[in-house]
Amino acid sequence: MARTGLITLGISIIAAAFSGTALAQSQGGGSGAACQGLPNHSTLNAALADAVAAESSGLDFDMWATVVNRDGIVCAVAFSGGDRGAQWPGSRVISAQKANTANAFGLDRLALSTANLYSAVQPGGSLYGLQHSNPVDVLIAYMGNSRNYGQSNDPMVGGKIGGVNVFGGGLGLYREGSIVGGVGVSGDTSCADHMVAWRLRNNLGLDQLGTTGGVSGDPERPDNIIYDIMNGTSAGGFGHPECLNTDLNVTGLPPVNSDPD
């Protein structure tokens, strides 16, 4: 009897999760009002393909990308390869984590990339423990038909994915100086992920940071990755390790846009 009760409870929880996703979609998740002004699947897919083609650092792999709105609702998921197996399968959810992180810890007055968080969350860092907050909703992340992963009907679309990721590849999305969501990219080294995410955001035209501050020290690239770790310590407290085949010319990335036109 107790076992039957547990099985019934489990079925109820799963049914509630699917119901919650459907409700989010009906209330504006995905392509609805909650994601108005943010890229849909086809726009994200095209912009990602161009960004991947433009960046040759790292392993030169294909990528996953996810966009969330300001409430953390997944609006679109895409991949750059020929099919969902052409890039690391595990990077689908990681890209969503990065998008959620950049949105969750970004403000109109301060943009933080996930790359900026690496050193700060290490033991002794100013944000130690942040990586354990806001866990991924595993039902949103892993339920549904795998054949739809990276498509317009990806099971994550319309749900609040959650998750915190603290290495390169996540950036806040800004329109006219206001943060409107986040984008996450995953599938290569974490340094290359940042580079591709930066180019992707620029392609989407959602890098209108205006006078938004950051920790990079570069007003034209306020949330850019920082390579200042020496002997395991970041000089400024927000540094990121170098990776395989790292492009250290961070000023080679496009400056952010102040003018929405």
C-alpha positions in Angstrom: 0.0 0.0 0.0 2.8 2.4 0.9 4.6 1.5 -2.3 1.5 2.2 -4.4 1.2 5.5 -2.6 4.7 6.5 -3.5 4.2 5.6 -7.1 1.0 7.6 -7.2 2.8 10.6 -5.6 5.6 10.3 -8.2 3.2 10.3 -11.1 1.4 13.3 -9.6 4.7 15.2 -9.3 5.6 14.5 -13.0 2.2 15.4 -14.2 2.4 18.7 -12.2 5.7 19.5 -13.8 4.3 19.0 -17.3 1.2 21.0 -16.4 3.4 23.8 -15.0 5.4 24.0 -18.3 2.2 24.0 -20.3 0.8 26.8 -18.1 4.0 28.8 -18.5 3.7 28.5 -22.3 0.1 29.5 -22.3 0.9 32.5 -20.1 3.5 33.8 -22.5 6.5 31.4 -22.3 8.4 30.6 -25.4 7.1 32.6 -28.3 4.4 34.4 -26.4 4.2 37.7 -24.7 6.8 36.9 -22.0 9.4 36.6 -24.7 8.3 39.5 -26.8 11.3 41.4 -28.2 13.6 38.5 -27.6 14.9 36.2 -30.4 12.8 33.2 -31.4 14.3 29.9 -32.4 15.0 30.7 -36.1 16.6 34.1 -35.2 18.8 32.5 -32.4 19.8 29.6 -34.7 21.0 31.9 -37.5 22.8 34.3 -35.2 24.5 31.3 -33.4 25.7 29.8 -36.7 27.3 33.1 -37.7 28.9 33.5 -34.3 30.4 30.0 -34.3 31.7 30.6 -37.8 33.4 33.9 -36.8 35.2 32.4 -33.8 38.1 29.9 -34.2 39.6 29.8 -30.7 39.2 26.8 -28.4 38.4 23.5 -30.1 36.3 25.0 -32.9 33.3 22.9 -31.9 29.6 23.4 -32.6 27.5 25.0 -29.8 24.3 25.1 -28.0 22.6 28.4 -27.1 19.7 29.3 -24.9 17.9 32.6 -24.3 15.9 33.4 -21.2 13.7 36.4 -20.4 14.1 38.6 -17.3 12.0 36.2 -15.3 14.2 33.3 -16.2 11.7 31.7 -18.6 13.4 29.9 -21.5 12.4 31.6 -24.8 14.5 29.7 -27.3 17.1 26.9 -27.6 19.2 26.2 -30.6 22.4 24.4 -31.8 24.8 25.2 -34.6 25.6 21.7 -35.8 23.8 19.4 -38.3 21.8 17.7 -35.6 21.5 17.6 -31.8 24.4 15.1 -31.6 26.9 17.3 -33.4 27.7 19.2 -30.2 28.1 17.9 -26.6 24.7 16.7 -25.4 25.5 17.9 -21.9 26.0 21.4 -23.1 22.3 21.9 -23.8 21.4 22.4 -20.1 24.7 24.1 -19.4 23.8 26.8 -22.0 20.5 27.3 -20.2 22.3 27.6 -16.8 24.6 30.2 -18.2 21.7 32.2 -19.6 19.9 32.0 -16.3 23.0 33.0 -14.3 23.8 36.1 -16.4 20.2 37.2 -16.2 19.8 36.4 -12.5 22.9 38.4 -11.5 22.8 41.2 -13.9 21.3 44.7 -13.4 20.8 47.8 -15.4 23.7 49.3 -13.5 26.0 46.3 -13.5 26.6 43.6 -16.2 28.3 40.5 -15.1 29.2 37.7 -17.5 29.4 34.1 -16.1 33.2 34.4 -16.9 33.4 37.2 -14.4 32.1 34.9 -11.6 34.8 32.2 -11.8 37.2 33.6 -9.2 34.6 35.2 -7.0 33.0 31.9 -6.2 36.2 30.0 -5.3 36.9 29.4 -1.6 37.8 32.7 -0.1 36.2 34.6 -3.0 33.7 37.4 -2.4 30.8 35.2 -3.8 31.8 31.8 -2.5 28.8 29.5 -2.5 26.9 31.3 -5.2 27.3 28.3 -7.5 25.2 26.2 -5.2 22.2 28.6 -5.2 19.2 28.5 -7.6 19.5 24.9 -8.6 18.4 23.6 -12.1 14.8 22.4 -12.3 15.6 18.9 -13.4 12.1 18.2 -14.7 12.2 21.2 -17.0 15.8 20.3 -18.0 15.5 16.6 -18.8 11.9 15.7 -19.4 10.3 15.6 -22.8 11.2 14.1 -26.2 14.9 14.3 -26.9 14.2 14.6 -30.7 12.9 18.1 -29.9 16.1 19.3 -28.2 17.3 22.5 -29.9 14.1 22.9 -31.9 11.4 25.5 -31.6 9.5 23.1 -29.3 12.4 22.2 -27.1 10.9 21.0 -23.8 12.7 23.7 -21.8 10.9 26.4 -23.7 8.3 28.1 -21.6 9.8 26.8 -18.3 12.0 28.4 -15.7 15.2 26.4 -15.9 17.1 27.9 -13.0 20.8 26.9 -12.5 24.0 28.8 -11.8 27.1 28.4 -13.9 30.4 30.2 -13.1 32.6 29.9 -16.2 32.6 31.6 -19.6 29.6 31.6 -21.9 26.8 33.5 -20.3 25.9 37.2 -20.9 23.1 39.5 -20.0 20.9 40.8 -22.8 20.4 44.6 -22.9 18.1 46.9 -24.8 18.6 50.7 -24.4 20.6 50.1 -21.2 18.1 47.9 -19.5 18.6 44.2 -19.0 15.9 42.1 -20.6 17.2 38.6 -20.2 20.3 36.4 -20.7 22.0 34.3 -23.3 24.1 31.2 -22.7 26.4 29.3 -25.0 28.1 26.0 -24.4 29.9 23.3 -26.3 33.6 24.3 -26.4 36.2 25.5 -24.0 34.8 27.9 -21.5 36.9 30.7 -23.0 35.6 30.0 -26.5 32.1 29.8 -25.1 32.5 33.4 -23.9 33.8 34.6 -27.3 31.0 32.9 -29.2 28.4 34.2 -26.7 29.8 37.7 -27.1 29.5 37.5 -30.9 26.1 36.0 -30.7 24.8 38.8 -28.4 26.2 41.3 -30.9 24.5 39.6 -33.8 21.2 39.7 -31.9 21.6 43.5 -31.3 21.0 43.0 -27.6 24.3 44.4 -26.4 23.0 47.9 -25.9 24.7 48.3 -22.5 24.9 52.1 -22.8 26.5 53.4 -19.6 26.0 50.0 -17.8 29.1 49.3 -15.6 31.1 46.1 -15.3 34.2 44.7 -13.7 36.4 44.3 -16.8 37.8 47.8 -16.6 36.9 48.3 -20.3 33.9 50.6 -20.7 33.4 49.4 -24.3 33.3 45.8 -23.1 32.1 46.1 -19.5 31.3 42.4 -18.9 34.2 40.9 -21.0 36.2 38.0 -19.8 39.3 38.9 -17.7 42.6 37.0 -17.8 44.4 38.2 -14.6 44.9 34.9 -12.7 48.5 34.5 -11.5 49.5 31.6 -9.3 45.9 30.7 -8.8 44.8 34.1 -7.7 42.9 36.8 -9.7 44.3 40.2 -9.2 40.9 41.9 -9.5 38.9 39.1 -8.0 36.8 38.5 -11.1 39.3 36.7 -13.4 38.9 33.5 -15.5 41.5 30.9 -16.3 43.0 30.6 -19.7 41.9 27.6 -21.8 43.3 25.5 -24.7 44.0 27.7 -27.7 42.7 30.8 -25.9 42.3 34.0 -27.8 43.8 36.5 -25.4 42.9 39.5 -27.6 39.7 40.3 -25.7 39.7 43.8 -27.2 39.3 42.1 -30.6 35.7 41.4 -29.7 33.1 44.0 -30.9 32.5 46.9 -28.4 29.0 47.0 -26.9 26.5 49.3 -28.4 25.3 52.5 -26.6 23.0 53.6 -29.4 20.0 51.3 -29.9 20.1 52.2 -33.6 
